[in-house]
Amino acid sequence: MLFGQNKSIDNFFEKSDTFFKHYVSNGLVDYDAIYSDKTEINELIKIISGINIDELNDPVTKKAFLINAYNLYVINEIAKRKNVNSPESIPGFFNYIKHRIGNNEYSLDEIEKQLLFKEYQDARLHFVLVCAAISCPEIVNHAYKPYKLDSVLNAKAVSTLNDTKHVKVNNQTKTIYLSKIFDWYADDFSKNGKSVIDFINTYRKNKLDKNYSIEYMPYNWSLNKLSKQSTIDLQNLSPSALLPVGESEIKIFNNLYTQTSYYNSETEKIEQGNRSNFLTSIIAATYGLNSSINLGIDAWFRSSSEISEASSPFSLFGFNANRQRTAISRIGPRIKFVPFNSGVLNNVSVQSSFLIPTVSNLSGKDKYFYLDDDAYLFINQFLYDVTLKNDISLYVEFAVWMKLNRDNLFDNINYNVPLKFFVNYYATHKLTLYAMNEFNFGFNSFNNSYFNQTGFGAKYLLLQNLELEGLITKFLFGKNSGAGTTFNLGIRIIY
């Protein structure tokens, strides 16, 4: 039995070392690659589950084993899921979800506090136990092995405590900025009558002045994810997901709506005797400010025309119809945020936009051809997605559109309440096929309206950071609404 245990632990260190070398680079983890092929991580979890730590007689071997086991369980828990932006978005990530080691199960907090700190009282462990967040000390691309473990821990302490990400000094203001780790675990760093600064100075090249004031830097809980543009997974780019910190997106979505008939107040389909076309091109720029907030700006380009019924709807792009009007009609700011960091609603995001008209008389009243509603637009969207199977997901969007009177904001406010459902099938890592359905209800002081549209679309990752999207929809029924068809083309660039 002892021979078998020693063989398993040696096998664990070797396979762990290979795993970290394979999936860790520059302190970041390639979770997408692990999700796509779980063979290695599953084998390591199986080995961990079979190790009885009470039979590890060498305390250094046990210590090294538990460090690696902790980091592997962190990675495994993230890689089980899609669309994870932060470990905090997984309910009970540190204190509730259990992980098997030998005959017992432990949460991550219990592995850290009961199995490691209680026995070893070693504050350097805070620099090697990685919580999957950007502000954690960087994860290394090798396993921690018993051989020379103490010198390896010292080296990690030196590299961490001389990194401005964790310790920063402003000599002009005489202020030391420390990672929140030193606030949360101050007792671990200040034993035997020494202060936190004393501990840090043990490993610092440039010693800290103990007379300086101390402040703690904000902790960035964004996922320490290695993003490879060549392997962007469309499942991680759902509309409800936020951009990672520091990443930017440009999206151009073109919607051409064309109709030769409409639904009247009795829900009857009426032929109108000509063709109406409406083109809306939305240019949206977005930036990932932090793990919970994206900021953006939108500009709307609109063109509308009336032509003969027999004409092609795409003739609008000639911009030469007698009854046609074209303009950049609206521009405004947008914010997207995650209101819940845990629980069943952790996949919910909220997006709000306020769009300001840029030209006068959009409705064309008494003078011009109709282009758009002559109003401010305040749009609030509630976005949610859930994975149904590994390659199928459901995305739901509920929104409230408020059209505010341009002359008197709160006079005769018009409301639209769209509810959209998208079922996505991830055919490959580059190709997504989807079906959509929308119910849209309109309310104002004059009459109410509604319509239903359904359609099919696809997204394809054409280049490393360039995604194309195509969608065709049909308006199936309605009241006081159009009875047309839409042709949609989207272009998305992430950098």
C-alpha positions as CSV (number, residue, x, y, z in Angstrom):
1,M,0.0,0.0,0.0
2,L,2.8,2.4,0.9
3,F,4.5,1.6,-2.4
4,G,1.3,2.3,-4.3
5,Q,0.8,5.6,-2.5
6,N,4.3,6.7,-3.2
7,K,3.9,5.8,-6.9
8,S,0.6,7.7,-7.1
9,I,2.1,10.9,-5.5
10,D,5.2,10.8,-7.8
11,N,2.8,10.3,-10.8
12,F,0.8,13.2,-9.6
13,F,3.7,15.6,-9.5
14,E,4.9,14.7,-12.9
15,K,1.4,14.9,-14.5
16,S,0.7,18.2,-12.7
17,D,3.9,19.6,-14.0
18,T,3.0,18.6,-17.6
19,F,-0.5,20.0,-17.2
20,F,0.7,23.5,-15.9
21,K,3.3,23.7,-18.7
22,H,0.6,22.9,-21.2
23,Y,-2.1,25.3,-20.1
24,V,-0.5,28.1,-18.2
25,S,1.4,31.0,-19.8
26,N,2.5,34.4,-18.4
27,G,0.4,33.8,-15.3
28,L,-2.8,33.1,-17.2
29,V,-4.8,29.9,-17.7
30,D,-6.1,28.6,-21.0
31,Y,-9.5,27.6,-19.7
32,D,-11.1,27.3,-23.1
33,A,-8.6,24.6,-24.1
34,I,-9.2,22.7,-20.9
35,Y,-12.9,22.9,-21.4
36,S,-12.5,21.6,-24.9
37,D,-10.4,18.6,-23.8
38,K,-10.8,17.6,-20.1
39,T,-8.7,14.4,-20.4
40,E,-5.7,15.7,-18.5
41,I,-7.6,17.6,-15.7
42,N,-10.0,14.7,-15.2
43,E,-7.0,12.3,-14.8
44,L,-5.4,14.6,-12.2
45,I,-8.6,15.0,-10.3
46,K,-8.9,11.3,-10.1
47,I,-5.4,11.0,-8.8
48,I,-6.1,13.6,-6.1
49,S,-9.2,11.8,-5.1
50,G,-7.2,8.6,-4.5
51,I,-4.4,10.2,-2.3
52,N,-4.8,9.7,1.4
53,I,-3.0,12.7,2.9
54,D,-2.8,11.0,6.3
55,E,-0.5,8.5,4.8
56,L,1.9,11.2,3.4
57,N,4.5,11.0,6.2
58,D,6.8,13.6,4.7
59,P,5.3,17.1,5.6
60,V,7.1,18.7,2.6
61,T,5.6,16.3,0.2
62,K,2.1,16.8,1.7
63,K,2.5,20.6,1.6
64,A,3.5,20.5,-2.1
65,F,0.7,18.1,-2.9
66,L,-1.9,20.3,-1.3
67,I,-0.7,23.5,-3.1
68,N,-1.0,21.8,-6.4
69,A,-4.3,20.2,-5.5
70,Y,-5.8,23.5,-4.5
71,N,-4.7,25.2,-7.8
72,L,-6.0,22.3,-9.9
73,Y,-9.4,22.3,-8.2
74,V,-9.7,26.0,-8.8
75,I,-8.9,25.5,-12.5
76,N,-11.2,22.5,-12.8
77,E,-14.2,24.4,-11.2
78,I,-13.7,27.3,-13.7
79,A,-13.2,25.0,-16.7
80,K,-16.5,23.1,-16.0
81,R,-18.5,26.1,-17.2
82,K,-18.8,28.5,-20.0
83,N,-19.1,32.3,-19.9
84,V,-17.2,32.6,-16.5
85,N,-15.8,36.1,-16.1
86,S,-14.8,35.8,-12.5
87,P,-14.6,33.1,-9.7
88,E,-17.0,35.3,-7.7
89,S,-19.7,34.6,-10.3
90,I,-19.8,30.9,-9.3
91,P,-22.0,30.6,-6.1
92,G,-20.1,29.0,-3.2
93,F,-16.8,28.8,-5.2
94,F,-14.6,29.1,-2.2
95,N,-16.7,28.0,0.8
96,Y,-19.4,25.7,-0.4
97,I,-18.4,23.5,-3.4
98,K,-16.7,20.4,-2.1
99,H,-13.6,18.6,-3.6
100,R,-12.5,15.1,-2.8
101,I,-9.0,14.4,-1.4
102,G,-8.7,10.7,-0.3
103,N,-11.7,9.7,1.8
104,N,-12.8,13.3,2.7
105,E,-14.3,16.3,0.9
106,Y,-13.2,19.9,1.4
107,S,-14.1,23.3,0.2
108,L,-11.3,25.5,-1.2
109,D,-11.3,27.5,2.0
110,E,-11.0,24.3,4.1
111,I,-8.0,23.1,2.0
112,E,-6.4,26.5,2.5
113,K,-7.1,27.1,6.2
114,Q,-7.5,23.6,7.7
115,L,-5.1,21.5,5.7
116,L,-2.4,24.1,4.9
117,F,-2.3,27.1,7.2
118,K,-3.3,25.3,10.3
119,E,-0.4,22.8,9.9
120,Y,2.3,24.9,8.3
121,Q,1.7,28.5,9.5
122,D,3.5,29.7,6.3
123,A,2.4,33.1,5.0
124,R,4.2,32.4,1.7
125,L,1.4,30.1,0.8
126,H,-0.7,33.2,-0.1
127,F,1.6,33.7,-3.1
128,V,1.2,30.2,-4.5
129,L,-2.5,29.4,-3.9
130,V,-4.1,31.1,-6.9
131,C,-7.8,32.1,-6.7
132,A,-8.3,32.4,-10.5
133,A,-8.5,36.2,-10.4
134,I,-6.3,38.8,-12.1
135,S,-5.2,40.4,-8.7
136,C,-4.0,37.0,-7.3
137,P,-0.3,36.4,-7.4
138,E,0.4,34.9,-10.8
139,I,0.1,31.2,-11.3
140,V,3.3,29.5,-12.4
141,N,3.6,27.1,-15.4
142,H,5.0,24.2,-13.4
143,A,4.0,22.1,-10.4
144,Y,5.3,22.7,-6.9
145,K,7.4,19.7,-6.1
146,P,8.9,18.6,-2.7
147,Y,12.4,19.0,-4.0
148,K,13.7,22.4,-2.9
149,L,10.1,23.5,-2.1
150,D,11.3,26.1,0.5
151,S,13.6,27.9,-1.9
152,V,10.8,27.8,-4.6
153,L,8.4,29.4,-2.1
154,N,11.0,32.1,-1.2
155,A,11.5,32.8,-4.9
156,K,7.8,33.2,-5.4
157,A,7.6,35.6,-2.4
158,V,10.4,37.7,-3.8
159,S,8.9,37.9,-7.3
160,T,5.4,38.8,-5.8
161,L,6.6,41.4,-3.3
162,N,8.8,43.2,-5.8
163,D,5.9,43.4,-8.3
164,T,4.1,46.7,-8.4
165,K,0.8,44.9,-9.0
166,H,1.0,43.8,-5.3
167,V,3.3,46.4,-3.7
168,K,3.6,50.0,-4.9
169,V,5.2,53.0,-3.4
170,N,4.6,56.7,-3.9
171,N,7.5,58.5,-2.4
172,Q,6.0,62.0,-3.1
173,T,2.9,61.3,-1.0
174,K,4.8,58.8,1.3
175,T,2.2,56.2,0.7
176,I,2.5,52.4,0.3
177,Y,-0.2,50.7,-1.8
178,L,-0.6,47.0,-0.9
179,S,-2.7,44.2,-2.4
180,K,-5.9,43.5,-0.4
181,I,-4.3,40.1,0.4
182,F,-2.3,41.9,3.1
183,D,-5.5,43.4,4.6
184,W,-7.6,40.2,4.5
185,Y,-4.8,38.0,5.9
186,A,-2.9,40.6,8.0
187,D,-2.6,38.1,10.9
188,D,-0.8,35.6,8.8
189,F,1.8,38.2,7.8
190,S,2.3,39.7,11.3
191,K,3.4,36.9,13.6
192,N,6.0,36.9,16.4
193,G,5.8,40.6,17.0
194,K,6.6,41.6,13.4
195,S,4.4,43.9,11.2
196,V,3.1,43.3,7.7
197,I,5.8,45.7,6.5
198,D,8.5,43.7,8.3
199,F,7.3,40.6,6.5
200,I,7.3,42.3,3.1
201,N,10.8,43.8,3.7
202,T,12.2,40.4,4.2
203,Y,11.8,39.8,0.5
204,R,12.0,43.3,-0.9
205,K,15.0,44.6,-2.8
206,N,14.0,48.2,-2.0
207,K,12.8,48.2,1.6
208,L,9.6,49.9,2.5
209,D,9.6,52.9,4.9
210,K,7.6,51.9,8.0
211,N,6.7,55.5,8.5
212,Y,4.8,55.7,5.3
213,S,1.0,55.4,5.3
214,I,-0.7,52.3,3.9
215,E,-3.5,52.0,1.5
216,Y,-5.0,49.0,-0.2
217,M,-5.4,48.6,-3.9
218,P,-8.8,47.6,-5.4
219,Y,-8.9,43.8,-6.0
220,N,-9.6,42.8,-9.6
221,W,-11.7,39.7,-9.6
222,S,-11.7,39.3,-13.3
223,L,-10.7,35.8,-14.5
224,N,-7.0,35.1,-15.0
225,K,-7.9,33.8,-18.4
226,L,-5.5,33.3,-21.3
227,S,-7.2,34.8,-24.4
228,K,-6.0,33.4,-27.6
229,Q,-7.5,35.2,-30.5
230,S,-6.9,32.3,-32.8
231,T,-9.1,30.1,-30.6
232,I,-12.0,32.5,-29.7
233,D,-14.9,30.4,-28.6
234,L,-18.3,31.9,-29.7
235,Q,-19.9,30.4,-26.7
236,N,-17.9,32.9,-24.6
237,L,-19.2,35.8,-26.7
238,S,-22.9,35.7,-26.0
239,P,-24.7,39.0,-25.8
240,S,-25.1,38.7,-22.0
241,A,-21.4,38.2,-21.4
242,L,-19.2,41.2,-20.5
243,L,-15.9,42.0,-22.3
244,P,-12.9,41.1,-20.1
245,V,-11.0,44.0,-18.5
246,G,-9.1,46.1,-21.0
247,E,-10.6,44.5,-24.1
248,S,-12.5,46.5,-26.8
249,E,-15.1,45.7,-29.3
250,I,-16.5,47.3,-32.4
251,K,-19.8,46.0,-33.8
252,I,-21.7,47.1,-36.8
253,F,-25.1,45.6,-37.1
254,N,-27.1,46.3,-40.3
255,N,-30.9,45.7,-40.3
256,L,-32.9,46.1,-43.5
257,Y,-36.6,45.9,-43.0
258,T,-38.9,45.7,-46.0
259,Q,-42.6,45.5,-46.3
260,T,-45.4,45.5,-48.9
261,S,-48.2,44.9,-46.4
262,Y,-49.1,45.6,-42.7
263,Y,-51.3,44.4,-39.9
264,N,-54.2,46.8,-39.1
265,S,-56.0,47.4,-35.8
266,E,-58.1,44.3,-36.4
267,T,-54.9,42.2,-36.9
268,E,-55.8,41.8,-40.6
269,K,-53.0,41.8,-43.2
270,I,-53.5,44.7,-45.6
271,E,-51.6,45.2,-48.9
272,Q,-50.2,48.7,-49.1
273,G,-49.6,48.9,-52.8
274,N,-45.9,49.9,-52.6
275,R,-42.7,48.8,-50.9
276,S,-41.4,50.5,-47.7
277,N,-37.7,50.0,-46.8
278,F,-36.0,50.9,-43.5
279,L,-32.3,50.5,-43.0
280,T,-30.8,50.8,-39.6
281,S,-27.0,50.5,-39.2
282,I,-25.9,50.6,-35.5
283,I,-22.2,51.2,-34.9
284,A,-21.4,50.2,-31.3
285,A,-18.0,50.6,-29.6
286,T,-17.5,48.9,-26.2
287,Y,-14.7,48.8,-23.6
288,G,-14.3,46.4,-20.7
289,L,-13.8,48.8,-17.8
290,N,-13.7,46.1,-15.1
291,S,-15.1,42.7,-14.3
292,S,-18.6,44.1,-13.7
293,I,-18.9,47.1,-16.0
294,N,-18.6,47.7,-19.8
295,L,-18.9,51.2,-21.2
296,G,-19.8,52.0,-24.8
297,I,-21.2,54.5,-27.3
298,D,-23.7,53.9,-30.1
299,A,-24.3,55.7,-33.4
300,W,-27.3,55.0,-35.6
301,F,-27.3,55.4,-39.3
302,R,-30.8,55.4,-40.8
303,S,-32.2,55.3,-44.4
304,S,-35.8,54.9,-45.4
305,S,-37.5,54.8,-48.8
306,E,-40.8,54.2,-50.6
307,I,-40.6,52.4,-54.0
308,S,-42.7,50.3,-56.2
309,E,-43.8,47.0,-54.9
310,A,-42.0,45.1,-57.6
311,S,-38.7,46.7,-56.9
312,S,-36.0,44.9,-54.9
313,P,-35.6,46.0,-51.3
314,F,-31.9,46.2,-51.8
315,S,-32.4,49.1,-54.3
316,L,-32.4,51.3,-51.2
317,F,-28.6,51.0,-51.2
318,G,-28.5,53.0,-54.4
319,F,-29.7,56.1,-52.3
320,N,-31.4,57.5,-55.4
321,A,-35.1,57.0,-54.8
322,N,-37.4,60.0,-55.0
323,R,-38.9,59.1,-51.7
324,Q,-35.8,58.5,-49.6
325,R,-34.1,60.1,-46.6
326,T,-30.8,59.2,-45.1
327,A,-28.9,60.5,-42.0
328,I,-26.9,59.6,-38.9
329,S,-30.0,59.8,-36.8
330,R,-28.9,59.1,-33.2
331,I,-25.9,58.9,-30.9
332,G,-25.6,58.2,-27.2
333,P,-23.8,56.4,-24.4
334,R,-24.3,52.9,-23.2
335,I,-23.4,51.0,-20.0
336,K,-23.5,47.3,-19.4
337,F,-23.1,45.8,-15.9
338,V,-23.6,42.6,-13.9
339,P,-26.0,43.3,-11.0
340,F,-25.5,39.9,-9.3
341,N,-22.1,38.3,-8.6
342,S,-23.5,35.1,-7.2
343,G,-26.6,32.9,-7.1
344,V,-29.0,31.7,-9.8
345,L,-29.0,35.2,-11.4
346,N,-25.2,35.5,-11.8
347,N,-25.6,35.1,-15.6
348,V,-27.9,38.2,-15.8
349,S,-26.5,41.4,-17.2
350,V,-28.2,44.8,-17.7
351,Q,-27.6,47.2,-20.5
352,S,-28.8,50.8,-20.7
353,S,-28.5,53.2,-23.6
354,F,-29.7,56.8,-24.0
355,L,-29.8,57.9,-27.7
356,I,-30.1,61.5,-28.6
357,P,-31.5,62.6,-32.0
358,T,-28.8,64.3,-34.2
359,V,-31.1,65.8,-36.9
360,S,-34.3,67.7,-36.7
361,N,-37.7,66.4,-37.7
362,L,-36.9,62.7,-37.9
363,S,-40.5,61.9,-38.4
364,G,-40.7,64.1,-41.5
365,K,-43.7,65.9,-40.2
366,D,-45.1,68.5,-42.8
367,K,-41.8,68.7,-44.6
368,Y,-39.6,65.7,-45.0
369,F,-40.0,62.0,-45.7
370,Y,-40.2,59.8,-42.5
371,L,-36.9,58.5,-41.2
372,D,-37.5,57.6,-37.5
373,D,-39.5,58.6,-34.5
374,D,-38.7,62.1,-33.4
375,A,-37.8,61.3,-29.8
376,Y,-35.1,60.5,-27.4
377,L,-34.6,56.7,-26.9
378,F,-34.0,55.3,-23.4
379,I,-33.4,51.6,-23.7
380,N,-33.0,49.2,-20.8
381,Q,-32.2,45.5,-21.6
382,F,-32.1,42.6,-19.3
383,L,-29.9,39.8,-20.7
384,Y,-29.6,36.2,-19.6
385,D,-28.1,33.0,-21.0
386,V,-27.9,29.5,-19.8
387,T,-26.2,26.4,-21.1
388,L,-28.7,23.6,-21.8
389,K,-26.1,21.1,-23.1
390,N,-22.4,21.5,-23.9
391,D,-23.2,22.6,-27.4
392,I,-26.7,24.2,-26.9
393,S,-27.6,27.3,-25.0
394,L,-30.6,29.6,-24.5
395,Y,-30.3,33.3,-24.6
396,V,-33.2,35.5,-23.4
397,E,-33.5,39.3,-23.7
398,F,-36.2,41.4,-22.1
399,A,-36.2,45.1,-22.7
400,V,-38.1,48.3,-22.2
401,W,-37.8,51.0,-24.8
402,M,-39.0,54.5,-23.8
403,K,-39.5,57.1,-26.5
404,L,-39.4,60.5,-24.9
405,N,-40.9,63.4,-26.6
406,R,-38.3,65.7,-28.0
407,D,-40.1,68.9,-27.0
408,N,-41.5,67.7,-23.7
409,L,-39.7,64.6,-22.4
410,F,-42.6,63.2,-20.4
411,D,-45.5,64.2,-22.6
412,N,-47.1,61.2,-24.4
413,I,-44.3,58.7,-23.7
414,N,-44.3,55.7,-26.0
415,Y,-43.2,52.3,-24.8
416,N,-42.0,49.2,-26.6
417,V,-41.5,46.0,-24.6
418,P,-39.7,43.3,-26.7
419,L,-39.1,39.8,-25.4
420,K,-36.6,37.7,-27.5
421,F,-35.5,34.1,-27.3
422,F,-32.5,32.6,-29.0
423,V,-31.6,28.9,-29.1
424,N,-27.9,28.6,-30.1
425,Y,-26.3,25.5,-31.5
426,Y,-22.4,25.6,-31.4
427,A,-21.6,23.5,-34.5
428,T,-17.9,24.2,-34.1
429,H,-15.8,26.6,-32.2
430,K,-16.1,29.0,-35.2
431,L,-19.7,28.4,-36.3
432,T,-22.9,29.0,-34.3
433,L,-26.4,28.4,-35.7
434,Y,-29.4,29.8,-34.0
435,A,-33.2,30.2,-34.2
436,M,-34.9,33.3,-32.7
437,N,-38.3,34.5,-31.8
438,E,-39.5,37.9,-30.7
439,F,-42.7,39.2,-29.2
440,N,-42.9,43.0,-29.2
441,F,-45.6,45.1,-27.5
442,G,-46.1,48.8,-28.0
443,F,-48.1,51.2,-25.8
444,N,-48.9,54.9,-26.2
445,S,-51.8,57.2,-25.5
446,F,-53.4,56.7,-29.0
447,N,-53.3,53.0,-29.6
448,N,-51.5,49.8,-28.7
449,S,-49.6,47.5,-31.0
450,Y,-47.8,44.2,-31.1
451,F,-45.9,41.9,-33.5
452,N,-44.2,38.6,-33.6
453,Q,-41.1,37.9,-35.7
454,T,-39.1,34.7,-36.0
455,G,-36.0,33.7,-37.9
456,F,-32.8,31.8,-38.4
457,G,-29.2,33.0,-38.3
458,A,-25.6,32.1,-38.1
459,K,-22.3,33.5,-36.7
460,Y,-18.9,32.6,-38.1
461,L,-15.4,33.5,-36.9
462,L,-13.9,34.5,-40.2
463,L,-10.6,35.7,-38.9
464,Q,-8.8,35.6,-35.6
465,N,-10.7,38.5,-34.2
466,L,-13.4,39.1,-36.8
467,E,-16.9,37.6,-36.5
468,L,-19.7,37.8,-39.2
469,E,-23.4,37.3,-38.5
470,G,-26.3,36.8,-40.8
471,L,-30.0,36.6,-39.9
472,I,-33.3,36.6,-41.8
473,T,-36.6,37.1,-40.0
474,K,-40.3,37.1,-40.9
475,F,-43.1,39.0,-39.2
476,L,-45.8,36.4,-38.7
477,F,-48.6,38.3,-37.1
478,G,-49.3,41.6,-35.4
479,K,-51.6,44.6,-34.7
480,N,-50.9,48.1,-36.0
481,S,-47.5,46.9,-37.2
482,G,-45.7,45.9,-40.3
483,A,-45.9,42.5,-42.0
484,G,-42.5,42.4,-43.5
485,T,-39.1,40.7,-43.6
486,T,-35.7,41.6,-42.3
487,F,-32.3,40.9,-43.7
488,N,-29.4,41.4,-41.2
489,L,-25.7,41.4,-41.4
490,G,-23.4,41.9,-38.4
491,I,-19.6,42.5,-38.2
492,R,-17.8,42.2,-34.9
493,I,-14.2,43.0,-34.1
494,I,-12.6,42.2,-30.7
495,Y,-9.2,43.4,-29.8
